[in-house]
Amino acid sequence: VQLQAFGGGLVQAGVFLRLSCAASGRPFSRAVMGWFRQAPGKEREFVSAINWSAGSTYYADSVKGRFTISRDNAKNTVYLQMNSLKPEDTAVHYCAAVIDPQTTGPVQDEYEYHYWGQGTQVTVSS
């Protein structure tokens, strides 16, 4: 699976951005998808994840209520709608995929993800 994330940018605090992650290669429809981010000088952290049917999602406490993950299996794309952006959201945002028939729910642990995109920079100014 090849993943390409895009949609990042430089924005002011309080506005929104929508990230997209386009997948190609192995079947996407059964993949658990996730978003992670890494700020300068910090460890990569979990942001959100979604199961294959989009019936189950999971969010980090820091983004709960502001971010929404979704997917369109027909377009092989997963989205991250980021509202009310804060300067602390500044980071490179990565999408990732788990392709494992035994993994059916959202996954928070980055080490369970098999495939990663190249990342897209989100910078939020105060």
N, C-alpha and C positions, 0 to 999 in steps of 0.2 A: 504494500500500500504506500502510495506517495501522498503526502499531505502538504497543502500549501495554504498558509494563513495570510490573510490580508485584511485591510480595513483600518489599520492603526493610523495614528496621526498626532498632531500637536493641537490640543484644545484647551479651553479655559475650564476651570472648575465649574461644575453644575450642569454642563452640557452632556450630550450623549454621543456614543459611538456604537457602531455595530461591526463586530468582527465576523469574518466568514472563514471557513476552512473547507477547501475543496479537496475531495479524496479521489484518487484514481488507483487502478490496480485491482486488488482482491475485492470481493464483494463488501460493500460498505454497509449494506442494510442490516447486517447482524453484528456490527462492531459497536462496542461500548466506546463512546467518545468523551474526551475530557479537554478542559482548558486549564493551563497552568500559567504562571507568570514568574518572572525573575527580575527583581529590582537590582540596581547596581550595588554590589557589595553584600548582597543577601542571597540566601538559599532560594532555590526554586520552590514555589508553593502552589498548592492546589487551589483552583478557583471554582470549578464547577464540572459536573459530569452528567451524562444522560445515557440511558440504556437504549437498546436498538429500536424499541417501539415508541420511544419518546414518552412512555407512560410513567417513567420514574426519573427524577432529577435530584441532584444533590449540590449544595452550595457551601462554600466556606462562610463562616460567620461574618467575615469582613465585607462580603459582597451581598449577603442575603437581603432581599428586599430591593436591591438596586439593579442587580444583573439577572438576566434571564437567558437560559440556554435552550436552544431548540434545534431541530434537524429536519431536513427534507431528504428523505431517502431516495426519492425520484431524481433529485439533483445531486446526490452524493455530497451533500454539504451540511455542515453543522454551523450554527450561528451563536454568537454571544452578544446579546443586547446589553449595553452598559449605560445605565442612566445615572444621573446625579454624580458624575465623576468627581473624584477627589484627587488632590496632588499625590496622596499615598497610593493611588492606583497606577502611578507611573512605573512602567516595567515593560520588558519584552514579554509578549503574550504568545504562548505556544499551544497548538492543538495536538492531541495525541489520540491514538486508537488502540483498543484491546480487541484482538480477533481471537477468540477462544470460545468454543461452543459451551464450555462450562461456566463462562462468565456472563451472567445475564443482567446483573444490576449495575448501577453507577459505581465507578471505582475511584477511590480517593488516593490510593497509594501510587505514586508515580512509577515505582519499580514494576508494577503490573502492566504497564503500557508497553506495547511492542513497537509502535511506530510513532514518529514525531515529525511535526512540521518544522519549518525553518524559523518561525517566530515573526511577529510584527510588533513594532515599537508603538507603545501608547505613552504619550507624555501629556500630563495634565498640569497646567500652570495655575497658580493661585491668584 
